[in-house]
Amino acid sequence: MLLPSDEAGRGRPVVLLHARPTDRTMWSAHLPLLAEAGVRAIALDLPGHGDALVPDRRTVAPWQDVLDTLDHLGAERFVLAGNSLGALVALQATVTAPERVEGLVLVGYRPHDLPPSPRLQAAWNGERAALAAGDLDAAVKAGVEAWTAADATDEVRAHAARMLRRQLTSQLAHGEPLSATDPLDNDGAALRALAVPALVGVGEHDMPDFFEGGEGLARDLGAGEVAVIPGAGHLAPLEQPAAFGTLLMDFVRRLPTRPPSGSA
């Protein structure tokens, strides 16, 4: 499926992939800033989020949808920047089409086979229990508490709540989409085989799962030390857009210069 998108600017495409409890509007503050910095910023809704509705529990391959949508938008090569679910989809897209990815910026990553910490399990349990009881307000509150830092601004929390409410409402109406076979293997060999520049980050106040997951991912990708984003929880780009934007653009500016169009 072609994914809904927002974009701003011209230059090297930088594709922004959102976290699970959010949608492409989590990048609204980033688009004008990235455009001003000289890149073409593209924010996508992943299947089952935002405007990318997936009825009747249809099987989806979000990584292929990202690649197909970027084809449609005329972005042949690009940098992928993802938060949480977006980081996972960025990796899946990269192992599917490594020749198209010029760089990776991945924040808040945890492999699905990593056993959850008590804190993460409690977050999942709180949201699921509220949904099972038919209490959408309580589910949204539990999610916002879990995924943002304790000192996140009221504006950030309200934005996170709007996005999460919309996602959960869609999930209740249509069910969660089924996922196609994951192109990532369990032993990390596909990641270690990649030769793509990468930066891995985590919010300062995120759960231990994402520190551990980020450290393992950085090792697999040869990405060096994990960058810690001060004052942020799991939704670091939403909570600390200036800090994340600086991290992202510093990385993009260090990438090799693209040859002029049509050059050999």
N, C-alpha and C positions, 0 to 999 in steps of 0.2 A: 504494500500500500504506500501511496505517497503521503508523507507526513506534513501536517500544518507547520508553517515556519514564519518567523519574523527575521528581518535582517536589516543591517545598516552598514554603510561604508563601502569602500572599494579597496582592493589589494588582495593579499594572501587570504584565502578563506580560513576562518577560525570557527569551527562548528561547536556549539554549546549544547551539551546533553544533560538534562536535569536529573535530579534525584527521584526516588520512588514516590515519596509523598507529595511531589510538586508537579509542575508543568513548565512549559517554556517561558512563562511569565516570571519565573525566578531570575531570569537573565535581563529583565527590562532595564535595570539600572546600568547594565554592562554595555548594551548595544551602542548608545551614543558615545560612550567613553572609548570603546574599542574602535569605532568608526573614526573618531578624532585622532586616535593613535595610528591610523593608517592601515587597518585591516578590514576585510569584509567579514563582519560578524553575523553568523547564522544560528539562530536558536530554533530547535525542533521540539515538537511534542512527540514523545515515544508512544507506541501503541497502548491504548487503554488509559491514556492520560490527556488532560486538557481537551482539545478538540479532536484528538485522534481516537474516536470511539471504535470499539471492537465488540460488536454484538454477538451473543450466542456462543461465548467461549470458543471463538475461532482460534486456530493455531496460528501463532505469529512468529516471525523471525526479525526482531527489532533491528539487528545489525544489518540485515539485508535491506530492510525498509530505509534505514539511514543512507546506505550506499545508493539505492535507487532514487531516493529523493535528491541527493546531491548530484546525481546524473541529470535529473530533471532541471535542477537549478544551474547547471553548467559548471559545477565545481569538480574538476577532474582530480586535483590534488588539494590536500587540506591538512590543517592541524585539528585534532579532536581534543576537546576539553570536556571532561565529564565529572559529575559529582555522584557518588554512590551508585545507584542503578546506571546512571549515565557513564560512570567509569567502566562498569562491566560491559555495557554495550559498545563503548569505544574500543575496548580490548577485543571483543568479538568481531567487530568490523575490521580491526587491524589485522587479525590473523586470517580473516577471509580475503582481504585485499591489501596486503602490506605495501604494495607498490604505490598505493594512492595516499598513504598517510605520511605526512612530513614530520609530525611530532605528536606527542601525547602529553596531556596535563590531566592527572587523575587524582581526585581528592575524595577521601572517605570511602576507600575500597576495602571490601572484605570478601574473600572467596566463600562460596556457599557451603563448602565442605568443612569450614572452620567451625568447631563447636561454639555455640553462643555463650558469652559470659552471662552471669546472673543478671546483670544490668540490662543487657540486650534482651534476654529471655523475658524479663519482667515487662519491658516495653512492648514486646509482641503480645504478651498475655493480656496486658491492660487494654490494648486496642481491640483485640479479638473478643474479649469478654464483653466489652461495651457494645460491639457490633452484634454479638449473639443475643444480647439483651434488647436490641433494637434502639439503643441510645446513641444516636449519631453524634450528638453534642459531646458526650463523654469520650467517644472514640477520638474525635478531633482534638479535644483537650489533652488526652493521653498522648497523642502523636506529637502535638506541638511541644509538650513538656519533654518528651523523649528526644526529639530531633533538633531542638534549638538550645543554646546555652542559657543558663539561668538568668544571666544579665542581658539577654537579647532585648532589643528595643520593642516597645509596643507595636510599632509599625511593622517590624520584621515578623513578630508573632501573629499579627493580624493577617499579613500576607500569607504566611505559612498555613494559617487556619483556613483561609479561603481556598487555597490550592488543595489542601488535604480533604476538605469537605467535598469539593467537586470530584476528587478522585474516588473517595469512598462511596459517594452517591452513585457514580457510574459503576463501581464494582458491585454494589448491591443490586443495581438494575440489570446488569449484563453478565455478572460473574467475572472472575479474573481470566484474561486470555490464557490459553495454553501455549507453552513455548516449544518451538521446534528444537531439534537436537543441537545442543550447545557446541559451537566449534572449538571451544577451549577444552583441552584435555585435563584430567585431574592431576597429573604429575608435573604440570608447569612446563613441559617440554616445548609446547607451541609458543609460550611467552619467551622462553630463553632463546628460542631460535630467531626472534625478531631482531632486526637491526634498525630500530626506529628510536630517535632521541626521545627521552621521556623525563618527566618530572612527576614525582609522587608527593602528595600533600595530605595533611590531616588537620582538622580543627583542634585547637588547644584543649578544648573541653569535651571532645568527642569520647565515645566509649572505648575501652581498651581493645575491643575487637578490631577497630579500624586503625589503631596504632599497629597492632600485630599484623593485620592484613596488609597495611601499607608498607611495613618493613619487608615482609616477604615479597611483595610485588616489586619493590625497588631492587631487591636482590635479583629477582628473575629478569628484570629489564636492564640491569646494570645502570640504574638511574641515580646511584649515589645515596646520600642521606635524605630521609623524608623531611620535607619542609613543613614546619608547624605554623599554622596560621593563628596569630594571637587573638584571643577574645572570641573565638568561634566554636560552635558545636558542630554537629554533623552537617548542617547546611551552610558550610563555610562561605561559599560564594554569595549566598543571600544575606548572611549575617554581617560579613565583612567584605563588601564589594570592592572597596578601594585596595585593601591588602591583597585580595585575590587577583584583582585586575593588574596590579603591579607585578605580582608573581608571574602571571600569565604572559604579560607583554615583555618582561625581561627574558623569559624563556623564548618567546617567538623571535625576538630580535637577535638571539644567539644562533638561530637556525641558519643553515647555509642560504645565501641569496639565491632566489629562483632565477633561472636563465630567462632572458626575454622570450616572449611568445614567438614560436616559429624557428628558434635557434636549434642548432644540431645538438 
